[in-house]
């Protein structure tokens, strides 16, 4: 009871203790989840000049960009860049009060869709009412996605127009004064002739110049703009690729051999064992059916003749020497095994010159709005024309020029030269091709194709050679399930082994090559030597991933086991990465100092003799393009020359490629002009051109851009 009384007396203290405990628990939870405490909501992809880009809106645009040639990450980057540009520019538009009014938007839509067939009337003229009706139909459509995409398109058109208006305003305010024109004229036309001696830095071997890490660090700190870097990770990995084994290849070869031989199969319908003919025994129709059924992928039988040059190297002679009906193979061709059956051989011309008169009918592919003939009527017309022109080239040309509507009109019906080696059944009508390739020069006849009826004439043939029709069953060499399982087990065992041994040593023990990769950034997608692997990049940037951690990842060709070897936080580059460019510059500074310390000569002649160099001459040098003949771009050296009097020599000058001494031999001032407007116009044009390339980058650099993609969408 006494204890309870004491507790009652200390009620306030007890409440405070409990409150502090709860507060500490909440704080601990928040600090365990730093993203929730310090970062934006996971629904925000980026914040640009204080404006949030929502994840929902961002992903809607990603989905709207249907680009089969780009990866998901590439599309996301494209959308992000577009959103950044839009937001950066909008901040300028809003500050100036720039908008696109209703009338301007109407004009923009007219311009954008002026040639779109769906908005043209019967006379081929843009009809605004058709556009308005189209938009209304989209708006009333039960599927809002189409209307929303249209609205996004309008916003994009408006944004583009605003950007152009803004750029035009900046350009209008950008000009040059006559004083700037005079300066430009002097920079281009003030000329100096010089003599000089160059002592190249290459005269001192790099191996003699030692550079410490502290010197590189000092150089980095003195040139921070050159060495600012994003956060990045270094890693190393080994590959475990799913490659078909010798056993897999043997199994595939045996399967193709079974196709050649055929065999007995049990017929469930007749309840009897029947003979299944082999590829060797099959007639042409059966062979084609088997090829289309058993060939991997989309490569199916093509009903055409080819020359021996089309066959794979190494088997050309073997296939071309087959008797009709024989089979060659299995043989290896790249990453496939094949068996080839020779169906036919003919001596055919590779190049054929021909002409045609085309009579389309309703429903044929060459039909247009003026086509009225039925198929039967078109056939009657073709036969009638054939009788008129079969022995009369002049009449043939007249009719072809009169009725043809394709590219042969006005060319006497000439199609030009067709080549057997370029013949593609998918794009060249087979009936047309068959007439050309299998008839003699001078032949003329009526041929029906999907385009209509043709009166075809073969004008000439050349380059005859033996051509072959073949049926080929092709199988891709792929690893079996057993092989893939074995690769998985090997990769897993290697990953497990890293728990008690060094990565490099484990790789060496397993005879595996280690691939180092440096400076992987948080939004990178591709890993050199592997390809797109975002999961690996994300893992290296996770808060709980430390240097030395390892993990297995599945790739398109197998697996890799990777290890993080370094973490580089945002800021200045580390010494190792920066040394690639810092070392040459530091060496150059040290070499310049050594050269200057050892030189005592005061004239070009003495310097050339002392350093085993020659005195060189350069004429008509200007400040606009400070290039010295025989030395290259040397702005500091040229600037020094312009500061000398005629006959005066300079002290030693540290240049880009070496240390120089210069003597001014002649100075030619620019001719004074009565008016410098022409030069001023050049300066103004240069400024205008610079606006196109530099304006947005300058605005972007001045903007506050916070990118959360790595945490929210990537």
Secondary structure, 3 states (H helix, E strand, C coil): CHHHHHHHHCHHHHHHHHHHHHHHHHHHHHHHCHHHHHCCCCCEEEEECCEEEEHHHHHHHHHHCCCCCCCHHHHHHHHHHHHHHHHHHHHHHHHHCCCCCHHHHHHHHHHHCCCCHHHECCCCCECHHHHHHHHHHHHHCCCHHHHHHHHHHHHHHHHHHHHHHHHHHHHHCCCCCHHHHHHHHHHHHCEEEEEEEEEEHHHCCHHHCCCCHHHHHHHHHHCHHHCEECCEEEEEEEEEECCCCHHHHHHHHHHHHHHHHCEEEEECCCCEEEEECCCCCCCHHHHHHHHHHHCCCCCCCCCCCEEHHHCCCCCHHHHHCCCCCCEEEEEEECCEEEEEEEEEEEEEEEEEEEEEEEECCCCCCCCCCCCCCCHHHHHHHHHHHHHHHCCCHHHHHHHHHHHCCCCCCCCCCEEEEEEHHHCCCCCCCHHHHHHHHCCCCCCEEEEEECCEEEEEEEEEEEEEEEEEEEEEEEEECCCCHHHHHHHHHHHHHHHHHCCCCCHHHHHHHCCCCCEEEEEEECCCCEECCCEECHHHHHHHHCCCCCCCCEEEEEECCEEEEEEEEEEECCEECCHHHHHHHHHHHHHHHHHHHHHHHHCCCCCHHHHHHHCCCCCEEEEEECCCCCEECCCEECHHHHHHHHCCCCCCECCCEECCCEEEEEEEEEEECCCCCCCCHHHHHHHHHHHHHHHHHHHHHHHHHHCCEEECHHHHCC
